[in-house]
């Protein structure tokens, strides 16, 4: 069994060892040395499994896991934890980690756990709804968005969005709690070849806000002056 494994590990010797051993076993690998970089590499897509160190610079491994699971409930994530980090192990498993391996680990044990996680993922198949349709659901508070059916709900209320509004909301949800600039949103939602004014982002943010942030409901899309916007639950 082979596949692509993303290694998010800041200790160079460990990361290099994992690259060599996984390559020898026929896996393709990618590598990141911080939580922030790891999250960016994850967003590239195409990973069959993620090896995630808990102690990382930038974002912690637990925070990276939480953000991964907000966008992807299926890709196996194996935590690499310190020997005495019981709290991290429990938090990780509660957040959806597939397994954990304690440092220092035997590479044979890690490879066996990788094979087991990949077999379990293959056996599970695509996540399905009650109707049998594959579905990917993004959520923030009582806001839910189904990428497969393109349905959006705020609580029990169905929200109708135009295709561009939908794509913008998907990008905000996939990157919730991260402050996003107008340029980022232009690149990801409108495309790299878009030659128009970045004010179009403000216009569409206003459209989406009008539909999901009704009066009396907690605001989800927040303006960060001088930077851009962030989607997060109000504290």
HELIX and SHEET records of a PDB file:
HELIX    1   1 UNK A   12  UNK A   24  1                                  13    
HELIX    2   2 UNK A   35  UNK A   43  1                                   9    
HELIX    3   3 UNK A   61  UNK A   71  1                                  11    
HELIX    4   4 UNK A   86  UNK A   94  1                                   9    
HELIX    5   5 UNK A  107  UNK A  124  1                                  18    
HELIX    6   6 UNK A  163  UNK A  174  1                                  12    
HELIX    7   7 UNK A  182  UNK A  185  1                                   4    
HELIX    8   8 UNK A  186  UNK A  190  3                                   5    
HELIX    9   9 UNK A  199  UNK A  212  1                                  14    
SHEET    1   A 5 UNK A  28  UNK A  32  0                                        
SHEET    2   A 5 UNK A   4  UNK A   8  1                                        
SHEET    3   A 5 UNK A  49  UNK A  53  1                                        
SHEET    4   A 5 UNK A  76  UNK A  81  1                                        
SHEET    5   A 5 UNK A  99  UNK A 102  1                                        
SHEET    1   B 4 UNK A 137  UNK A 140  0                                        
SHEET    2   B 4 UNK A 143  UNK A 146 -1                                        
SHEET    3   B 4 UNK A 151  UNK A 154 -1                                        
SHEET    4   B 4 UNK A 157  UNK A 159 -1                                        
SHEET    1   C 3 UNK A 180  UNK A 181  0                                        
SHEET    2   C 3 UNK A 228  UNK A 231 -1                                        
SHEET    3   C 3 UNK A 221  UNK A 224 -1                                        
END                                                                             
